[in-house]
Amino acid sequence: MRFTTSSLLGMCAISLLAGCPDRSISEVIPQQGRVEYKDIPVSVNRDIDILFLIDDSPSMADKQRNIGDNFTKFIDVLNTIPGGLPNVHIGVTTSDLGTYADDDHASGPPVGSGQGACSNKGKGGNLQTYGVATTGGQFLSDILDDANPPNRIQNFTGDLATNFSQIAKGAGVNGCGFEQHLEAIHQALANNTNNSQFLRPDAFLAVIILADEDDCSMSHSSLLGNDPNLGALASFRCTRFGVTCDQGGTTPDEMNQVGAKGQCHSNESKQFLTDVQRYIDFLRGLKSDPNSVIVALIGGPNTPVATELRPPPNGGAGIPALAHSCSYVDSNGQQEVADPAVRQTQWINGFPNRSTFTTICQNDLSDGLTLIAQLLKSVIGSPCIDGRLQQPIDCSVSYVIDPGQPDQKETILPECDNTTTPKSSTNQPCWAIVNDPTNCTGGTHDSLVIADPQTEPKGTHEIANCVTVTCDNNGMCDTAFGETHDNCPMDCP
């Protein structure tokens, strides 16, 4: 939302499926196509806590409805994980922290009235259920009944997706127009007694932001004061003092000037906004293995960034505002917009191979939710190959202990000398690609199998990079990418 006093707004599109492997691990160098990266823990952990941070400012009604209506696509992907739906806790909190400022450890005076007004600590990072009845915590819990599989134990009645949809749509549009997404996540997960039992010590943690404006997590509530040197009391203050652009915006005064900006990133001076790195470090510190944290953003593209003049709601001369980075027409024929998510993009970039982005400017968020769920599926440890493998198969597979850590240890594995029956191979431990339509329902049903008579130490991961081929819009091997019938002998699926 665009906040006023009278009415209070180099990432590689990182996905484990999109071919951005951890280059510290042995890899293949393809001549064509792309690389599919797999990271599979030897000891599979099926527990995952999923926190959705939903912007509840006045411009979010259509986006909340969109994610609620399409959440079944998210669950559909999780159901394809070997063994079915993992043991999930799903919680929802909002961006409304009122006028709270982290370094002040207090809230400033209230600002505005009606929709978008800010006061006290807002919702304080507390998990919200908006009329959905739950037991044992303010979140949805759906876990396997180990004593009576495949039955599941749920702390709610009815369908998981339907209950989440009610919560997402219930977030509403009355939240503070200065949205503190990152600090609200911190408040939700930092020993918040209202959210007890949500976080499980040994579970994966996924944090997903749905927002149409960038983060404005305040270090000092004076950002919302009446000092005329800060400019109009509008959400552009968050950009002017929270973002720095190496081209056209190296100072707050330059950010205030009309025109395009380039090479933008968080302003880490902490003058008014909290530095992004603090929130990266906080989340990584919640787990003994930082690779257990996954983040995702459904928001505005982080480029283009530009300052424009925009007339205030009550008329008068134009005031500096952040130009929108995307727009679309919603199901009611209304134009919806989103602003460049510079600070949020920097946040997700702090989790390499564990993050993904999709634009919020679309009528159907099912593709974005599917992408996020595929990321979670990959992190939990799916051996299924999603792309079409180049022929002959070209993979590099390793055992890696403590991947991504300074003391990681890698053992490169050979391909099994018996690819039909890998467990009969004489060169174990080894790897093979087998066809497994029962557990791998997508792509060409290929699965990575490791044959090893030994049990690897705790913390070991199977990490693979396999060359795949690309398909054109007609489902044929794409010659524009150099594909030939030598490495792509069949039509694409």
C-alpha positions in Angstrom: 0.0 0.0 0.0 1.1 3.6 -0.5 1.2 5.1 3.0 0.0 8.7 3.7 -1.1 10.3 6.9 -4.7 10.1 5.8 -4.7 6.4 4.6 -1.9 4.4 5.4 3.4 0.1 0.7 22.5 -11.0 -9.3 20.2 -13.6 -8.0 19.8 -16.6 -10.3 16.1 -17.1 -9.6 17.6 -19.6 -7.3 15.9 -23.0 -7.4 17.5 -26.4 -6.8 15.7 -27.4 -10.0 16.9 -24.5 -12.1 20.5 -25.5 -12.3 22.4 -23.4 -9.8 24.6 -26.0 -8.2 26.9 -25.4 -5.3 30.1 -24.9 -7.2 32.2 -26.0 -4.2 31.1 -29.5 -4.9 32.4 -31.6 -7.9 30.3 -30.9 -11.0 29.9 -31.7 -14.6 30.6 -29.2 -17.3 27.9 -29.6 -20.0 28.4 -28.7 -23.6 24.7 -28.0 -24.0 21.5 -28.1 -21.9 21.5 -27.4 -18.1 22.6 -29.0 -14.9 20.1 -30.4 -12.4 21.3 -30.3 -8.9 20.3 -32.9 -6.3 21.0 -32.7 -2.5 19.7 -35.8 -0.7 20.4 -36.4 3.0 21.4 -40.0 3.6 19.2 -39.8 6.8 16.0 -38.4 5.4 14.2 -35.9 7.7 10.5 -35.7 7.0 9.7 -32.9 9.5 9.3 -29.4 8.2 8.0 -26.2 9.8 6.6 -23.8 7.3 6.0 -20.1 8.2 4.1 -17.9 5.8 4.6 -14.2 6.3 1.6 -12.5 4.6 1.5 -8.8 4.0 -1.8 -7.5 5.5 -1.7 -3.9 4.3 -4.6 -2.4 2.3 -3.3 -3.4 -1.2 -3.2 -7.1 -0.5 -6.7 -8.5 -0.8 -6.4 -10.0 -4.3 -2.9 -11.5 -3.5 -4.2 -13.1 -0.3 -7.2 -14.6 -2.2 -4.8 -15.8 -5.0 -2.5 -17.7 -2.7 -5.5 -19.2 -0.8 -7.2 -20.4 -3.9 -4.1 -22.0 -5.3 -2.6 -23.6 -2.2 -3.7 -27.0 -3.2 -1.0 -27.0 -5.9 1.6 -26.5 -3.1 0.2 -29.5 -1.2 0.0 -31.6 -4.4 3.7 -31.3 -4.9 4.5 -32.2 -1.3 2.3 -35.3 -1.7 4.7 -36.5 -4.4 7.6 -36.7 -2.0 8.6 -40.4 -1.5 6.5 -41.5 1.5 3.8 -38.8 0.8 3.1 -35.5 2.6 5.9 -34.8 5.1 5.2 -34.0 8.8 4.3 -30.4 8.5 3.6 -27.5 10.9 2.2 -24.6 8.9 1.9 -21.2 10.6 0.9 -17.7 9.3 1.9 -14.3 10.7 1.6 -10.9 9.1 3.8 -7.9 8.4 2.0 -5.6 10.9 4.3 -4.6 13.7 2.8 -1.2 14.2 5.4 1.4 15.1 7.7 -1.0 16.8 11.5 -0.5 16.2 14.0 -3.2 16.9 16.9 -1.2 18.2 14.6 1.0 20.3 13.0 -2.2 21.8 9.8 -0.1 21.9 7.1 1.4 19.7 6.8 5.0 18.6 3.6 7.1 18.6 0.7 5.8 16.5 0.5 6.9 12.9 -2.6 7.4 10.8 -6.2 6.1 11.2 -8.4 3.5 9.5 -6.9 1.0 7.1 -3.2 1.0 7.1 -2.8 2.8 10.4 0.1 1.8 12.7 0.1 1.5 16.5 1.9 -0.2 19.3 3.4 -3.5 18.2 0.6 -4.5 15.7 0.2 -8.3 15.6 3.7 -8.7 17.1 4.7 -11.7 15.0 2.1 -13.8 16.7 0.7 -16.7 14.6 -2.8 -16.2 13.4 -5.6 -18.7 12.6 -8.5 -16.3 11.7 -11.3 -18.5 12.9 -9.7 -21.9 12.1 -9.9 -24.0 15.3 -6.6 -25.7 16.2 -5.4 -27.6 19.3 -2.0 -27.5 20.7 -0.9 -24.3 19.1 -1.9 -21.5 16.7 -0.8 -23.3 13.6 -1.8 -26.3 11.4 -0.2 -29.6 12.3 -0.4 -32.6 10.0 1.9 -35.5 10.8 2.1 -39.2 10.1 0.7 -41.5 12.9 3.8 -43.7 13.3 1.8 -46.2 15.3 -0.9 -46.5 12.7 0.3 -45.5 9.2 -0.8 -44.3 6.8 -3.2 -42.5 9.1 -2.3 -39.0 10.1 -2.6 -36.9 13.2 -4.1 -33.4 12.6 -4.8 -30.6 15.1 -7.7 -29.3 13.0 -10.8 -30.7 11.3 -11.3 -30.9 7.5 -8.8 -30.5 4.7 -5.3 -29.0 5.1 -5.4 -26.8 2.0 -8.9 -25.5 2.8 -7.9 -24.5 6.3 -4.8 -22.7 5.1 -6.9 -20.9 2.5 -9.2 -19.6 5.2 -6.2 -18.3 7.2 -4.5 -16.7 4.2 -7.7 -14.9 3.2 -8.4 -14.0 6.8 -5.2 -11.9 7.1 -7.2 -9.0 5.7 -6.1 -5.5 4.7 -6.1 -3.5 7.9 -2.4 -3.9 8.8 0.1 -1.2 9.1 1.2 0.4 5.8 4.8 0.4 6.9 5.3 -3.4 6.4 8.1 -5.0 8.6 8.3 -8.4 6.9 11.7 -9.5 8.1 11.3 -8.2 11.7 7.9 -9.9 11.9 9.6 -13.2 11.0 12.1 -12.5 13.7 9.4 -11.8 16.2 7.5 -14.9 15.2 10.5 -17.3 15.7 12.5 -15.6 18.5 11.2 -17.4 21.6 7.7 -16.0 21.1 5.7 -17.7 23.8 2.5 -17.2 21.8 4.0 -19.4 19.1 5.2 -22.2 21.3 5.4 -25.7 19.9 5.5 -24.4 16.3 9.3 -24.8 15.9 10.7 -28.3 16.3 14.4 -28.5 17.0 15.2 -31.1 14.4 12.8 -30.0 11.7 13.6 -28.2 8.5 12.4 -24.5 8.6 10.9 -22.9 5.5 9.9 -19.2 5.5 7.8 -17.8 2.7 7.0 -14.1 2.2 3.9 -13.0 0.2 4.2 -9.2 -0.2 3.7 -6.5 -2.8 6.2 -4.0 -1.2 9.7 -4.2 0.1 10.7 -4.7 3.7 10.6 -1.7 6.1 11.9 -3.3 9.3 12.7 -0.3 11.5 15.7 0.1 13.7 14.3 3.4 15.0 10.7 4.6 15.1 11.9 8.2 14.4 11.5 7.1 10.7 7.8 7.8 11.2 8.3 11.2 12.9 7.3 14.6 11.6 10.8 15.8 10.7 10.3 17.6 7.3 13.8 16.5 6.3 12.5 12.9 6.0 10.0 14.0 3.3 6.3 13.2 3.2 5.1 10.6 5.7 4.8 7.9 3.1 6.3 4.4 2.5 8.9 5.9 0.2 10.8 6.7 3.4 11.5 3.0 3.6 13.2 3.1 0.2 15.0 6.4 0.6 16.7 5.4 3.9 16.6 1.6 3.6 18.0 1.2 0.1 21.2 2.4 -1.6 21.8 2.3 -5.3 25.3 2.5 -6.7 23.9 4.2 -9.8 21.8 7.2 -9.1 21.2 6.7 -5.4 24.3 6.5 -3.3 22.8 8.8 -0.6 19.3 9.3 0.7 19.2 12.7 -1.1 20.1 11.0 -4.4 17.4 8.3 -3.8 15.0 11.2 -3.4 15.7 12.5 -6.9 13.5 11.5 -9.8 15.0 9.0 -12.2 16.2 5.5 -12.7 18.5 3.8 -10.2 20.9 0.8 -10.7 22.8 -1.8 -8.7 20.6 -1.3 -5.6 21.0 -3.1 -2.3 20.1 -2.6 1.4 21.4 0.4 3.1 23.3 -1.1 6.1 23.9 2.1 7.9 21.1 1.2 10.4 20.1 4.9 10.6 16.4 4.0 10.4 16.1 0.4 9.1 17.6 -2.8 10.5 20.4 -4.3 8.3 19.3 -7.3 6.3 22.3 -9.4 7.3 21.0 -9.5 10.9 17.9 -11.4 9.7 19.9 -13.8 7.6 22.2 -14.6 10.5 19.2 -15.0 12.8 17.5 -17.6 10.7 20.7 -19.5 10.0 21.4 -19.6 13.7 18.1 -21.3 14.5 19.5 -24.6 13.2 22.7 -26.5 13.8 22.9 -27.0 10.1 22.1 -23.7 8.2 21.2 -25.8 5.2 18.1 -26.8 7.1 16.6 -23.3 6.5 14.8 -22.6 3.2 13.3 -19.2 2.2 11.1 -18.0 -0.6 9.7 -14.8 -1.8 6.5 -14.1 -3.8 6.9 -10.4 -4.4 7.8 -7.6 -6.8 10.8 -8.1 -9.1 13.8 -6.3 -7.7 14.3 -4.3 -10.9 13.7 -1.8 -12.4 14.2 0.7 -9.5 13.2 4.3 -10.1 12.0 7.3 -8.2 9.0 9.1 -9.6 6.7 12.0 -8.6 3.2 10.9 -7.5 0.3 13.2 -6.5 -0.7 12.6 -2.9 -4.3 11.4 -2.2 -5.5 14.8 -1.0 -4.1 16.6 -4.0 -1.2 19.1 -4.3 2.3 18.9 -5.7 3.7 15.5 -6.5 5.9 13.8 -3.9 8.7 11.3 -4.5 7.6 7.7 -4.7 9.0 4.3 -5.7 7.9 3.3 -9.2 6.2 -0.1 -9.5 8.3 -2.9 -10.9 5.3 -5.0 -12.1 1.6 -4.8 -12.6 -1.4 -7.0 -13.7 -5.2 -6.9 -13.9 -6.9 -9.0 -11.3 -10.1 -11.1 -11.7 -12.2 -8.0 -10.9 -10.6 -6.0 -13.7 -8.6 -3.9 -11.2 -5.0 -3.0 -11.8 -2.7 -4.5 -9.1 0.9 -3.5 -8.7 4.0 -4.4 -6.7 7.2 -2.5 -5.9 10.8 -3.7 -6.3 11.8 -6.0 -3.5 15.4 -4.9 -3.1 15.9 -5.8 0.6 13.9 -9.0 0.4 15.9 -10.2 -2.6 19.1 -9.6 -0.7 17.6 -11.6 2.2 16.8 -14.7 0.0 20.2 -14.4 -1.6 21.7 -15.1 1.8 20.5 -18.7 1.5 22.2 -20.1 -1.6 20.7 -23.3 -3.0 17.9 -22.9 -0.4 15.9 -20.1 -1.9 13.6 -19.2 -4.7 11.6 -16.2 -6.1 8.5 -15.8 -8.1 6.7 -12.6 -9.1 3.5 -11.7 -7.3 2.2 -9.9 -10.4 0.1 -12.8 -11.8 -3.5 -13.8 -11.7 -2.6 -17.4 -10.8 0.1 -18.0 -8.2 -0.1 -21.8 -8.7 3.2 -21.9 -10.6 5.0 -19.9 -7.9 3.6 -22.2 -5.1 4.6 -25.2 -7.2 8.1 -23.9 -7.6 8.4 -23.3 -3.8 7.1 -26.8 -3.0 9.5 -28.3 -5.5 12.3 -26.6 -3.7 11.1 -28.1 -0.4 10.8 -31.5 -2.0 14.4 -31.3 -3.2 15.7 -30.1 0.2 13.9 -32.9 2.1 15.6 -35.3 -0.3 13.8 -36.5 -3.4 16.0 -38.8 -5.7 13.7 -38.1 -8.6 15.2 -36.4 -11.7 12.8 -33.7 -12.9 14.4 -33.0 -16.3 15.2 -35.2 -19.3 18.7 -36.6 -18.9 21.2 -36.1 -21.6 22.2 -39.3 -23.4 24.6 -40.8 -22.6 24.0 -40.0 -19.0 26.5 -37.4 -17.6 26.4 -37.1 -13.8 28.8 -36.3 -11.0 27.8 -37.8 -7.7 29.4 -37.5 -4.3 29.0 -38.2 -0.7 29.5 -34.9 1.2 29.7 -34.6 4.9 28.7 -31.1 6.2 28.1 -29.6 2.8 28.8 -25.9 2.6 30.7 -25.8 5.8 34.5 -25.0 6.0 35.3 -28.6 7.0 33.1 -30.3 4.4 34.5 -33.7 3.2 33.7 -35.0 -0.2 34.0 -38.6 -1.6 33.4 -38.9 -5.4 31.4 -42.0 -6.3 31.7 -44.0 -9.5 28.8 -45.1 -11.7 27.8 -48.6 -10.8 29.2 -51.3 -13.0 25.8 -53.0 -12.9 23.2 -50.2 -13.7 20.4 -52.7 -14.1 20.8 -54.1 -10.5 22.9 -51.5 -8.7 23.0 -53.5 -5.5 24.8 -56.3 -7.3 27.6 -53.9 -8.4 31.2 -54.8 -7.5 32.4 -51.2 -7.2 30.1 -50.1 -4.3 29.6 -47.4 -3.1 28.4 -46.3 -6.5 25.4 -44.6 -8.2 23.0 -45.4 -11.0 20.0 -44.0 -12.7 16.9 -46.3 -12.6 13.4 -46.0 -13.9 11.0 -45.7 -10.9 7.4 -44.6 -12.1 6.0 -45.6 -8.7 7.9 -43.0 -6.7 8.9 -40.6 -9.4 5.6 -39.5 -11.0 7.0 -36.5 -13.0 9.4 -36.1 -15.9 10.6 -39.4 -17.3 10.4 -41.2 -14.0 14.2 -41.4 -13.5 15.6 -41.8 -10.0 19.1 -41.6 -8.6 20.1 -44.7 -6.6 23.1 -45.1 -4.4 24.3 -48.7 -3.8 26.3 -48.9 -0.6 26.5 -51.7 1.9 27.7 -49.4 4.6 25.8 -46.7 6.6 27.3 -43.3 6.1 27.9 -41.0 9.1 25.2 -38.6 10.3 25.3 -35.4 8.3 26.2 -37.1 5.0 24.5 -35.9 1.9 24.3 -37.4 -1.6 25.0 -34.5 -4.0 24.6 -34.9 -7.7 24.9 -32.7 -10.8 23.4 -34.3 -13.9 23.2 -32.8 -17.4 19.7 -32.5 -18.8 18.5 -31.4 -22.2 16.0 -28.6 -23.1 12.7 -28.8 -24.8 11.0 -26.4 -27.2 7.4 -25.3 -27.0 6.3 -28.2 -29.2 7.8 -30.8 -26.8 10.8 -31.5 -29.1 14.4 -31.3 -28.2 15.4 -27.7 -28.7 17.9 -27.3 -31.5 18.2 -23.6 -30.6 20.1 -24.8 -27.5 22.3 -27.0 -29.6 20.4 -30.2 -28.8 21.0 -33.0 -31.3 19.8 -36.6 -31.7 23.2 -37.7 -30.3 22.4 -36.4 -26.9 18.6 -36.1 -27.1 17.5 -39.3 -28.9 13.8 -38.9 -28.1 11.1 -36.3 -28.0 10.8 -34.4 -24.8 8.0 -35.4 -22.5 
